[in-house]
């Protein structure tokens, strides 16, 4: 994936860098005068089955670059760690405490706001980050008067699209299996070990049905309870990686990129400046969030 955009202006070929990390500060100054959309990719460093590399942040990073190329946006350096506490007991997992992640992302956003940029979009590749980032973008609106956007590509799947991709209704996707394995086969095939694929290991938790790593149920009653992956899946696999193919990964990637481009183009039209409701020299505390990811 090229991170340089080539266009023709007044009969000359113009090459523009789309990654902030590759720009000189003079190039940055010139580029940011146009107030482009800034894409901030985020992912995780954690297990995704025995067959996939732990650096799943590279998927969000690649998506950010692909969207930037088609929308004349700028892709910021990736944030490669997530809150990820539920996967902390597997080798290779490097989670951040919720407060740490919040403050890192807050400071990154502030860095761009100081440059008079007003269209920031977080490309969130890890669902565990979402509650923290939802709070952050709400506080950014109230305290800084700016609406920061967030997109989470793995929530773009629909039942009909999944059935089309896997040629079966309700395919057995999930953590440690697909669709991450298919995406890795398409984007990072040299790093995938299909020979290490293990079948899913699903267990209930103390006779409770596990709806997610924070939701359990019995009979018709649901309540919230924090659970780690290894407590309900000793090998960390909740989905079936055997259904993964490079072709499926390519189809997912094309749709992800298309949807991402559509969202960015619509976001460009949003008036992001708004009234400041509260002033605070520091980001609002996240102490109400249980943050034991680093312990």
C-alpha positions in Angstrom: 0.0 0.0 0.0 1.6 3.3 -1.1 1.6 6.1 1.4 2.3 8.7 -1.3 -0.4 10.3 -3.4 0.4 11.3 -7.0 -1.7 13.9 -8.7 -1.3 16.2 -11.7 -1.5 20.0 -11.2 -0.7 22.5 -14.0 0.8 19.7 -16.1 3.2 18.6 -13.4 3.1 15.4 -11.3 2.8 16.2 -7.6 3.7 13.7 -5.0 2.1 14.1 -1.6 3.0 12.1 1.5 -0.1 10.8 3.4 1.7 9.6 6.5 2.6 12.1 9.1 5.5 10.0 10.2 7.1 10.3 6.8 6.8 14.1 6.5 9.4 16.7 7.3 8.2 19.4 9.6 8.1 21.8 6.6 6.0 19.4 4.7 3.8 19.0 7.7 3.3 22.7 8.0 2.3 23.0 4.3 0.0 20.0 4.4 -1.8 20.9 7.6 -2.7 24.4 6.3 -5.4 22.7 4.3 -7.0 21.4 7.4 -7.2 17.7 6.3 -9.0 15.0 8.2 -6.5 13.4 10.6 -6.9 9.6 11.0 -5.5 8.2 14.2 -5.2 4.4 13.9 -5.4 2.3 17.1 -5.2 -1.4 17.7 -3.7 -3.9 20.1 -0.8 -6.1 20.8 -2.3 -9.3 22.0 -3.0 -12.9 21.0 -5.4 -13.7 18.1 -5.0 -17.4 18.1 -1.8 -19.4 17.7 -1.7 -18.7 14.0 -1.9 -14.9 13.8 0.7 -12.3 14.8 0.1 -10.5 18.0 0.4 -7.1 16.4 -3.2 -6.7 15.2 -2.7 -2.9 15.3 -1.2 -3.3 11.8 -4.6 -3.9 10.4 -5.9 -0.6 11.7 -2.7 1.1 10.6 -3.1 -0.3 7.0 -6.8 0.7 6.9 -5.9 4.2 8.0 -3.4 4.5 5.2 -5.7 3.1 2.6 -8.5 5.5 3.6 -6.0 8.4 3.6 -4.9 7.6 0.1 -8.5 7.8 -1.3 -9.6 10.8 0.7 -6.6 13.1 0.8 -6.5 12.7 4.5 -3.4 12.2 6.8 -2.7 9.0 8.6 -1.1 9.7 12.0 1.3 7.2 13.7 -0.5 4.2 15.1 -1.2 3.7 18.8 -0.2 0.0 19.0 -1.6 -0.9 22.5 -5.1 -1.3 23.9 -6.8 -1.6 27.2 -6.9 -5.3 26.5 -7.1 -6.5 30.1 -9.1 -9.6 29.2 -6.3 -11.0 27.1 -3.4 -10.1 29.4 -2.7 -13.7 30.5 -1.4 -14.8 27.1 2.2 -14.3 26.0 2.6 -11.2 23.8 -0.2 -9.3 25.3 0.7 -5.8 26.3 -2.3 -4.0 27.7 -2.5 -0.5 29.0 -4.5 0.7 32.0 -7.7 2.5 31.1 -6.4 5.8 32.5 -3.1 5.4 30.5 -4.9 4.8 27.2 -7.3 7.7 27.9 -4.5 10.1 28.6 -2.3 9.0 25.7 -5.2 9.5 23.2 -6.2 12.7 24.8 -2.7 14.1 24.5 -2.5 13.0 20.8 -5.8 14.8 20.0 -4.6 17.9 21.9 -1.4 17.9 19.8 -3.5 18.1 16.6 -5.9 20.7 18.1 -3.0 23.0 18.9 -2.3 23.0 15.1 -5.8 24.4 14.5 -7.0 21.1 13.0 -10.7 20.4 13.6 -11.4 17.0 11.9 -9.9 14.1 13.9 -11.1 10.5 13.4 -10.0 7.6 15.6 -9.7 4.4 13.6 -10.3 1.9 16.4 -9.3 -1.6 15.7 -9.9 -3.1 19.2 -13.4 -3.2 20.7 -12.1 -3.1 24.2 -11.0 0.5 23.6 -14.5 1.7 22.7 -16.0 2.5 26.2 -12.8 4.5 27.0 -12.8 6.3 23.7 -16.6 7.1 23.9 -16.0 8.8 27.2 -12.9 10.6 25.7 -14.7 12.1 22.7 -17.6 13.2 24.9 -15.2 15.0 27.2 -13.3 16.4 24.2 -16.6 17.9 23.0 -17.6 19.3 26.4 -14.1 20.6 27.5 -12.5 21.6 24.2 -15.5 22.4 22.0 -14.5 19.9 19.3 -16.4 16.8 18.1 -13.8 14.0 17.5 -15.1 11.1 15.6 -14.4 7.4 16.0 -14.9 4.4 13.6 -14.7 0.7 14.6 -14.3 -1.4 11.5 -15.2 -4.7 13.0 -18.7 -3.3 13.8 -19.3 -2.8 10.1 -20.2 -6.5 9.6 -23.9 -7.3 9.1 -25.6 -10.8 9.2 -26.3 -10.7 5.5 -22.7 -9.7 4.7 -21.3 -12.4 6.9 -23.5 -15.0 5.2 -22.3 -13.8 1.8 -18.7 -13.9 2.8 -18.7 -17.4 4.4 -21.6 -18.9 2.4 -23.4 -19.9 5.5 -25.7 -18.2 8.0 -24.2 -17.2 11.3 -20.7 -18.3 10.6 -18.5 -19.3 13.6 -16.5 -16.2 13.8 -14.9 -14.9 17.0 -11.7 -13.9 18.8 -8.7 -16.0 17.8 -10.4 -17.2 14.6 -11.9 -15.2 11.8 -12.3 -12.5 10.4 -8.8 -11.5 11.8 -7.1 -14.6 10.3 -8.5 -13.9 6.8 -7.4 -10.3 7.0 -3.9 -11.3 8.1 -3.8 -13.9 5.2 -4.6 -11.0 2.8 -2.4 -8.3 4.4 0.4 -10.1 6.2 0.6 -13.6 4.7 4.2 -14.1 5.7 3.4 -13.7 9.4 0.5 -16.2 9.5 1.1 -19.8 10.7 -1.9 -21.9 9.4 -0.1 -25.0 10.7 -0.7 -23.7 14.2 -4.5 -23.3 13.9 -6.3 -24.7 16.9 -10.1 -25.4 17.2 -12.2 -23.2 19.4 -12.3 -23.9 23.1 -15.5 -22.5 24.6 -16.4 -22.9 28.3 -19.2 -21.5 30.4 -18.2 -19.6 33.5 -19.5 -21.0 36.8 -22.6 -22.4 35.1 -23.3 -18.9 33.5 -23.7 -18.4 29.8 -21.0 -16.1 28.5 -22.4 -13.5 26.2 -19.2 -11.4 26.1 -16.2 -10.8 28.3 -18.3 -8.4 30.4 -21.8 -10.0 30.1 -23.1 -13.3 31.4 -26.6 -14.7 31.7 -28.7 -17.5 33.3 -32.2 -18.4 32.3 -33.4 -15.1 30.7 -31.4 -12.8 33.0 -28.3 -10.9 31.9 -25.9 -9.0 34.1 -22.4 -7.6 33.8 -19.4 -9.5 35.1 -15.7 -9.1 34.1 -14.1 -12.3 32.7 -10.7 -13.0 31.1 -10.3 -14.9 27.9 -8.3 -17.8 29.5 -11.2 -18.4 32.0 -13.6 -19.3 29.2 -11.2 -20.3 26.5 -7.9 -21.8 27.6 -6.3 -21.4 24.1 -7.8 -17.9 23.6 -9.8 -19.1 20.6 -13.6 -18.4 20.5 -14.0 -18.5 16.7 -13.1 -21.0 14.0 -9.9 -20.1 12.1 -10.4 -23.1 9.8 -13.0 -21.1 7.8 -10.4 -18.3 7.0 -9.1 -17.8 3.5 -7.0 -15.1 1.8 -9.9 -14.5 -0.6 -12.3 -13.7 2.2 -9.7 -11.4 3.7 -9.4 -9.5 0.4 -13.2 -9.1 0.1 -13.4 -7.8 3.7 -10.5 -5.4 3.1 -12.1 -4.0 0.0 -15.4 -3.4 1.8 -13.7 -2.0 4.9 -11.8 0.5 2.7 -14.9 1.5 0.8 -16.9 2.0 4.0 -14.1 3.9 5.6 -13.8 6.2 2.6 -17.5 6.9 2.7 -17.4 7.7 6.4 -14.5 10.1 6.0 -16.1 11.9 3.1 -19.3 12.4 5.1 -17.3 13.5 8.2 -15.7 16.2 6.1 -19.1 17.9 5.9 -19.7 17.8 9.7 -19.3 21.1 11.6 -17.1 19.8 14.5 -16.7 23.1 16.5 -19.2 23.4 19.3 -19.9 25.1 22.6 -17.5 24.4 25.5 -19.6 23.1 28.4 -16.9 22.6 31.0 -13.3 23.7 31.3 -10.6 21.5 32.7 -6.8 21.7 32.4 -6.6 17.9 32.5 -8.7 15.2 31.0 -11.6 14.0 33.1 -10.7 11.2 35.4 -11.5 7.6 34.3 -11.2 6.3 37.9 -14.8 5.1 37.6 -13.6 2.6 35.0 -12.0 -0.6 36.4 -8.5 -0.3 35.1 -6.4 -3.3 36.0 -5.0 -4.0 32.5 -1.4 -3.6 33.6 -1.6 -5.7 36.7 
